[in-house]
């Protein structure tokens, strides 16, 4: 518990003594950030579209197996 208090005190001190960076973000930097976000969204959409059919087939197989198992169980119960 004492270690946590020391860590919190150190972090509070470090946040209090920070100074301004005076950094400049030109329009080119904003453009690169926007392109990165759009590329991530486009990549995620392509990945989902490529794997969607495999996912649907996998789910259909699971439900078909369950129906087959249920039908086999009911046939065994009738015997």
C-alpha positions as a Markdown table, in Angstrom:
| # | Residue | x | y | z |
|---|---|---|---|---|
| 1 | Unk | 0.0 | 0.0 | 0.0 |
| 2 | Unk | 2.9 | 2.3 | 0.8 |
| 3 | Unk | 4.4 | 1.7 | -2.6 |
| 4 | Unk | 1.2 | 2.7 | -4.4 |
| 5 | Unk | 1.1 | 6.0 | -2.5 |
| 6 | Unk | 4.7 | 6.7 | -3.5 |
| 7 | Unk | 4.0 | 5.9 | -7.1 |
| 8 | Unk | 0.9 | 8.2 | -7.1 |
| 9 | Unk | 2.9 | 11.0 | -5.5 |
| 10 | Unk | 5.7 | 10.7 | -8.1 |
| 11 | Unk | 3.2 | 10.6 | -11.0 |
| 12 | Unk | 1.4 | 13.6 | -9.6 |
| 13 | Unk | 4.6 | 15.5 | -9.3 |
| 14 | Unk | 5.7 | 14.6 | -12.8 |
| 15 | Unk | 2.3 | 15.8 | -14.2 |
| 16 | Unk | 2.5 | 19.0 | -12.3 |
| 17 | Unk | 6.0 | 20.0 | -13.6 |
| 18 | Unk | 5.3 | 19.4 | -17.2 |
| 19 | Unk | 5.9 | 22.3 | -19.6 |
| 20 | Unk | 4.4 | 23.2 | -22.9 |
| 21 | Unk | 5.9 | 21.4 | -25.9 |
| 22 | Unk | 5.2 | 24.2 | -28.4 |
| 23 | Unk | 4.7 | 21.6 | -31.1 |
| 24 | Unk | 3.3 | 22.3 | -34.5 |
| 25 | Unk | 1.1 | 19.9 | -36.5 |
| 26 | Unk | 1.0 | 21.0 | -40.1 |
| 27 | Unk | -1.8 | 19.9 | -42.4 |
| 28 | Unk | 0.4 | 17.2 | -43.8 |
| 29 | Unk | 0.5 | 15.5 | -40.4 |
| 30 | Unk | -3.3 | 15.7 | -40.1 |
| 31 | Unk | -3.6 | 14.2 | -43.5 |
| 32 | Unk | -1.3 | 11.3 | -42.7 |
| 33 | Unk | -3.3 | 10.6 | -39.5 |
| 34 | Unk | -6.6 | 10.7 | -41.4 |
| 35 | Unk | -5.2 | 8.3 | -44.1 |
| 36 | Unk | -4.0 | 5.9 | -41.4 |
| 37 | Unk | -7.5 | 5.8 | -39.8 |
| 38 | Unk | -9.2 | 5.3 | -43.2 |
| 39 | Unk | -6.7 | 2.6 | -44.1 |
| 40 | Unk | -7.4 | 0.7 | -40.9 |
| 41 | Unk | -11.2 | 0.9 | -41.5 |
| 42 | Unk | -10.8 | -0.2 | -45.1 |
| 43 | Unk | -8.5 | -3.1 | -44.1 |
| 44 | Unk | -10.9 | -4.2 | -41.4 |
| 45 | Unk | -13.8 | -4.1 | -43.9 |
| 46 | Unk | -11.9 | -6.2 | -46.4 |
| 47 | Unk | -10.8 | -8.7 | -43.8 |
| 48 | Unk | -14.4 | -9.1 | -42.6 |
| 49 | Unk | -15.7 | -9.5 | -46.1 |
| 50 | Unk | -13.2 | -12.2 | -46.9 |
| 51 | Unk | -13.8 | -14.2 | -43.8 |
| 52 | Unk | -17.6 | -13.7 | -43.6 |
| 53 | Unk | -18.4 | -16.7 | -45.9 |
| 54 | Unk | -16.1 | -19.0 | -43.9 |
| 55 | Unk | -17.7 | -17.8 | -40.7 |
| 56 | Unk | -21.2 | -18.5 | -42.1 |
| 57 | Unk | -20.3 | -22.0 | -43.2 |
| 58 | Unk | -18.7 | -22.7 | -39.8 |
| 59 | Unk | -21.9 | -21.7 | -38.0 |
| 60 | Unk | -24.1 | -23.7 | -40.4 |
| 61 | Unk | -22.0 | -26.8 | -39.7 |
| 62 | Unk | -22.3 | -26.4 | -36.0 |
| 63 | Unk | -26.1 | -26.1 | -36.2 |
| 64 | Unk | -26.4 | -29.0 | -38.7 |
| 65 | Unk | -24.3 | -31.2 | -36.3 |
| 66 | Unk | -26.6 | -30.3 | -33.4 |
| 67 | Unk | -29.7 | -31.3 | -35.5 |
| 68 | Unk | -28.1 | -34.5 | -36.5 |
| 69 | Unk | -27.2 | -35.4 | -32.9 |
| 70 | Unk | -30.8 | -34.5 | -31.8 |
| 71 | Unk | -32.3 | -36.7 | -34.5 |
| 72 | Unk | -30.0 | -39.6 | -33.6 |
| 73 | Unk | -30.9 | -39.2 | -29.9 |
| 74 | Unk | -34.6 | -39.3 | -30.7 |
| 75 | Unk | -34.2 | -42.4 | -32.9 |
| 76 | Unk | -32.4 | -44.2 | -30.0 |
| 77 | Unk | -35.1 | -43.2 | -27.6 |
| 78 | Unk | -37.8 | -44.7 | -29.8 |
| 79 | Unk | -36.0 | -48.1 | -29.9 |
